[in-house]
Amino acid sequence: MAHAILEKLRLPVLAAPMFLVSNPQLVVAQCKAGVIGSFPALNARPQALLDSWLTEIETQLAANAAATAQPVVPFAVNLIVHPTNVRLEEDLSVIVAHRVPIVITSLHVPERVVERVHAYGGLVLHDVTTVHHARKAAAAGVDGLILVCAGAGGHGGTLNPFALTAEVRRFFDGILVLAGAITDGAAVLAAQAVGCDLAYMGTRFIATEEAGAVAGHKAMIVAANARDVVYTPFFSGVPANYLKESIRAVGLDPDALPAEGAQADFSKGQTRPKAWSEVWGAGQGVGNIDSIEPVGKLVERLAREYAEAGRRVGVPA
């Protein structure tokens, strides 16, 4: 299965679905450039907009394929499978109706999603941060696992990518996708070298012209280094990586945030800042991002870096 996906790609990259950032424009640009684009279903608001977004993406990709005679690169939609997602059944029905090629699931074992997506021949990839959750997802019949390791933007894990990949490969022979501070072509090759099929790249695509992030978020990523990223559960209840400057901008000290479960000493009338919209996420790879550029130009450079890295280690072109 992994080979069928890879054959259509210019680079073995799956662009991560980013809340409030990924949109049809970004997904289409990613797929046109030769990597798998994706977006969270929850970004389409109200729920009825999801059908329109999928139609827009499908129409543009089909037109591009007809004009260029290139294969249609598959795209993905992310579903939050946790019971608290009140849109899950409606979103899943729309995804099934459109026969979305790849569905990325998060936050709960996705048995129901696997059953319905497999019925039309689609693939299900599941986000995991631990071996325990990888085993549970594998038992549910997913086609692939996204190993969200230390340094990843958003709700990243804490495990070293070498450790997590090696342990998961002992029992899972499906598609593996590696996430965590991957920002250049050399890191994409490294993901393959440790046994993964695809690299998961999120933060690097925030700093693109097509991304739906606000200008301040993009500029802050370009200006940041790894030391400017803090890992905390304070804003969403789940540990995640955020830009320190965005935390300072809402009046908090990123180096002195309350411990998990504790309450901040907000002034009267002030509320806890909202994760992602007021406090911005980013991975530890920000120090390798120096510009905001079009997706096509970015992927072109990633491809050169990937080839150069291959030559350095003696991989045939």
VMD Tcl script that draws the C-alpha trace (Angstrom):
set ca {
  {0.00 0.00 0.00}
  {2.76 2.42 0.87}
  {4.35 1.87 -2.53}
  {1.10 2.76 -4.35}
  {1.04 6.08 -2.51}
  {4.71 6.81 -3.03}
  {4.54 6.22 -6.77}
  {2.36 9.33 -7.18}
  {4.53 11.61 -5.04}
  {7.43 13.83 -5.89}
  {8.58 13.54 -2.28}
  {7.57 11.07 0.45}
  {5.88 13.80 2.49}
  {2.46 13.99 4.13}
  {1.64 17.59 5.04}
  {0.09 17.58 8.50}
  {-3.50 18.80 8.98}
  {-3.22 21.96 11.06}
  {-6.11 23.46 13.00}
  {-7.06 26.94 11.73}
  {-4.18 26.81 9.21}
  {-4.89 24.12 6.59}
  {-7.49 25.03 3.97}
  {-8.39 24.02 0.39}
  {-5.90 26.49 -1.11}
  {-3.05 24.98 0.89}
  {-4.12 21.38 0.23}
  {-4.39 21.94 -3.53}
  {-0.99 23.65 -3.63}
  {0.60 20.79 -1.69}
  {-0.87 18.11 -3.94}
  {0.03 20.02 -7.11}
  {3.60 20.27 -5.84}
  {3.74 16.50 -5.38}
  {3.19 15.88 -1.65}
  {0.07 14.70 0.17}
  {-1.98 17.67 1.38}
  {-4.41 17.46 4.27}
  {-6.75 19.48 6.47}
  {-8.80 18.90 9.65}
  {-12.50 18.42 9.00}
  {-13.15 20.83 11.88}
  {-11.54 23.66 9.89}
  {-14.58 23.68 7.60}
  {-17.11 25.76 9.53}
  {-20.05 25.48 9.61}
  {-20.18 21.71 9.10}
  {-22.02 22.09 5.78}
  {-18.90 23.74 4.36}
  {-17.01 20.42 4.45}
  {-18.82 19.15 1.37}
  {-17.94 22.35 -0.53}
  {-14.29 22.16 0.49}
  {-13.99 18.57 -0.69}
  {-15.67 19.38 -4.00}
  {-13.32 22.34 -4.49}
  {-10.22 20.25 -3.81}
  {-11.35 17.37 -6.03}
  {-12.29 19.70 -8.90}
  {-9.01 21.61 -8.83}
  {-6.85 18.48 -8.58}
  {-8.71 16.81 -11.45}
  {-8.29 19.90 -13.61}
  {-4.59 20.05 -12.80}
  {-4.13 16.39 -13.67}
  {-5.91 16.89 -16.99}
  {-3.78 19.93 -17.83}
  {-0.43 18.41 -16.85}
  {-0.98 14.70 -17.58}
  {0.38 14.03 -14.08}
  {-1.29 11.58 -11.67}
  {-3.66 13.01 -9.07}
  {-1.78 13.11 -5.77}
  {-4.04 11.86 -2.96}
  {-5.15 14.19 -0.18}
  {-6.24 13.51 3.37}
  {-8.82 14.72 5.87}
  {-8.28 14.56 9.62}
  {-11.08 13.37 11.91}
  {-11.08 13.78 15.69}
  {-12.58 10.45 16.74}
  {-12.99 11.34 20.41}
  {-16.62 11.04 21.64}
  {-16.68 14.77 22.43}
  {-16.57 15.58 18.71}
  {-20.26 16.18 18.02}
  {-19.60 16.49 14.28}
  {-17.95 13.10 13.87}
  {-20.80 11.15 12.27}
  {-21.79 13.98 9.94}
  {-18.20 14.60 8.88}
  {-17.55 10.90 8.37}
  {-20.64 10.58 6.16}
  {-19.43 13.44 3.96}
  {-15.95 11.90 3.74}
  {-17.41 8.55 2.73}
  {-19.67 10.18 0.13}
  {-16.60 11.85 -1.44}
  {-14.48 8.70 -1.08}
  {-11.61 10.72 0.39}
  {-8.42 8.77 -0.39}
  {-6.79 9.06 3.05}
  {-8.39 9.68 6.44}
  {-6.19 10.67 9.38}
  {-7.72 9.84 12.76}
  {-6.81 11.23 16.17}
  {-7.55 10.90 19.90}
  {-9.48 7.62 19.97}
  {-9.29 4.11 18.52}
  {-10.98 4.45 15.09}
  {-12.71 1.09 14.51}
  {-15.88 2.64 13.06}
  {-13.90 4.92 10.74}
  {-11.73 2.03 9.53}
  {-14.79 -0.02 8.65}
  {-16.47 2.72 6.62}
  {-13.35 4.00 4.87}
  {-12.14 0.52 3.94}
  {-15.56 -0.17 2.43}
  {-14.77 2.21 -0.45}
  {-11.04 1.42 -0.63}
  {-9.65 4.38 1.32}
  {-6.75 4.35 3.76}
  {-6.82 5.19 7.47}
  {-3.72 6.58 9.21}
  {-3.83 7.10 12.97}
  {-1.86 9.57 15.12}
  {0.01 7.98 18.04}
  {2.59 9.17 20.55}
  {3.22 5.91 22.44}
  {3.72 2.22 21.70}
  {0.61 1.40 23.74}
  {-1.60 3.52 21.51}
  {0.16 2.22 18.39}
  {-0.76 -1.35 19.38}
  {-4.39 -0.39 19.96}
  {-4.66 1.36 16.59}
  {-2.96 -1.54 14.80}
  {-5.45 -3.93 16.38}
  {-8.28 -1.74 15.01}
  {-7.04 -2.41 11.47}
  {-5.57 0.96 10.48}
  {-3.42 1.04 7.35}
  {-0.79 3.28 8.84}
  {0.47 4.91 11.99}
  {1.70 8.49 12.33}
  {4.43 8.48 14.97}
  {4.21 11.92 16.59}
  {7.58 12.21 18.32}
  {9.41 14.76 20.46}
  {9.63 18.21 18.92}
  {6.49 17.99 16.79}
  {4.25 21.03 16.57}
  {0.89 20.95 18.30}
  {0.16 17.90 20.45}
  {3.56 16.27 20.06}
  {4.81 13.30 22.03}
  {7.96 12.95 24.10}
  {9.60 9.83 22.64}
  {12.72 9.88 20.51}
  {11.90 9.00 16.88}
  {14.55 6.26 16.75}
  {13.06 4.58 19.81}
  {9.41 4.81 18.80}
  {9.98 3.78 15.18}
  {12.07 0.76 16.14}
  {9.56 -0.52 18.69}
  {6.54 -0.04 16.43}
  {8.26 -1.73 13.46}
  {8.61 -4.87 15.60}
  {4.87 -5.52 15.38}
  {3.49 -3.30 12.59}
  {4.30 -3.74 8.89}
  {1.90 -1.12 7.54}
  {2.59 2.47 6.52}
  {4.65 4.46 9.02}
  {4.77 8.25 8.99}
  {7.31 10.10 11.13}
  {6.56 13.46 12.76}
  {8.77 15.74 14.80}
  {10.84 18.78 13.72}
  {11.05 17.72 10.06}
  {11.68 20.89 8.06}
  {14.03 20.00 5.19}
  {14.71 17.35 2.58}
  {17.52 15.74 4.57}
  {15.12 15.06 7.44}
  {12.66 13.49 4.99}
  {15.38 11.08 3.87}
  {16.28 10.39 7.50}
  {12.67 9.40 8.20}
  {12.94 6.77 5.49}
  {16.34 5.64 6.77}
  {14.93 4.74 10.19}
  {12.15 2.67 8.63}
  {9.28 5.05 7.89}
  {7.53 5.44 4.55}
  {6.60 9.11 4.79}
  {7.64 12.23 6.67}
  {4.94 14.31 8.40}
  {5.60 18.02 7.92}
  {3.44 20.65 9.58}
  {5.22 23.71 10.94}
  {7.20 24.27 7.74}
  {3.96 24.65 5.77}
  {2.60 27.30 8.15}
  {5.21 29.70 6.74}
  {3.84 29.52 3.20}
  {1.79 31.99 1.22}
  {-1.15 29.61 0.85}
  {-1.48 28.69 4.54}
  {-4.45 30.11 6.43}
  {-2.37 31.21 9.42}
  {-2.45 34.89 10.31}
  {0.53 36.98 9.22}
  {1.83 37.31 12.78}
  {1.99 33.55 13.24}
  {3.95 33.10 10.02}
  {6.38 35.90 10.89}
  {6.92 34.56 14.40}
  {7.84 31.13 13.02}
  {10.42 32.69 10.69}
  {11.93 34.65 13.60}
  {11.97 31.75 16.08}
  {14.51 29.12 17.10}
  {14.04 25.89 19.03}
  {14.57 27.75 22.32}
  {11.48 29.82 21.50}
  {9.17 26.79 21.71}
  {7.63 25.62 25.00}
  {5.93 22.27 25.71}
  {2.97 22.66 28.08}
  {-0.51 21.23 28.81}
  {-1.71 24.57 30.16}
  {-3.68 25.84 27.17}
  {-5.49 22.73 25.90}
  {-5.18 20.23 28.74}
  {-2.88 18.05 26.60}
  {0.87 18.77 26.34}
  {1.66 20.65 23.16}
  {4.38 22.85 21.65}
  {3.72 26.60 21.41}
  {5.68 29.69 20.44}
  {6.86 31.51 23.55}
  {6.40 34.95 21.99}
  {2.70 34.25 21.38}
  {2.36 33.36 25.07}
  {4.06 36.59 26.11}
  {1.72 38.48 23.77}
  {-1.28 37.37 25.87}
  {0.35 38.53 29.08}
  {1.80 35.27 30.43}
  {5.37 34.23 31.18}
  {6.11 31.15 29.03}
  {8.90 30.13 31.40}
  {6.65 30.22 34.47}
  {3.35 28.70 33.39}
  {1.26 26.92 36.04}
  {1.69 23.18 36.34}
  {-0.85 20.84 34.77}
  {-4.22 21.31 36.44}
  {-3.23 24.54 38.16}
  {-4.95 27.85 37.54}
  {-3.26 30.99 36.30}
  {-3.62 34.20 38.29}
  {-5.64 36.09 35.69}
  {-6.73 39.63 36.33}
  {-10.44 40.32 36.79}
  {-12.42 39.59 33.66}
  {-9.51 37.90 31.87}
  {-9.97 34.36 30.56}
  {-7.52 31.62 29.70}
  {-6.06 32.32 26.22}
  {-7.28 30.00 23.48}
  {-4.88 27.45 22.11}
  {-4.09 27.84 18.42}
  {-6.07 31.05 17.79}
  {-4.47 33.25 20.48}
  {-1.47 31.13 21.45}
  {0.21 29.72 18.36}
  {1.62 26.27 17.85}
  {4.95 25.34 16.26}
  {7.46 22.50 16.37}
  {11.08 22.60 17.46}
  {12.25 22.74 13.85}
  {11.42 26.46 13.56}
  {15.09 27.40 13.64}
  {15.46 25.93 10.17}
  {12.70 28.13 8.68}
  {13.89 31.45 7.28}
  {11.22 32.60 4.86}
  {7.57 32.67 3.87}
  {7.26 31.30 0.35}
  {4.81 29.63 -2.03}
  {4.25 25.91 -1.49}
  {5.54 25.08 -4.96}
  {8.85 26.84 -4.34}
  {9.18 25.19 -0.93}
  {8.64 21.68 -2.28}
  {11.07 22.37 -5.12}
  {13.76 23.20 -2.53}
  {12.83 20.21 -0.35}
  {13.31 17.97 -3.38}
  {16.79 19.41 -4.01}
  {17.73 18.95 -0.36}
  {16.41 15.38 -0.41}
  {18.51 14.55 -3.47}
  {21.60 16.25 -2.03}
  {21.25 14.32 1.23}
  {20.94 11.10 -0.73}
  {24.16 11.82 -2.59}
  {25.97 12.58 0.68}
  {25.16 9.15 2.06}
  {25.55 7.32 -1.23}
  {21.89 6.76 -2.09}
  {21.49 6.40 -5.89}
  {19.54 9.24 -7.51}
}
mol new
graphics top color blue
foreach p $ca { graphics top sphere $p radius 0.5 }
foreach p [lrange $ca 0 end-1] q [lrange $ca 1 end] { graphics top cylinder $p $q radius 0.2 }
display resetview
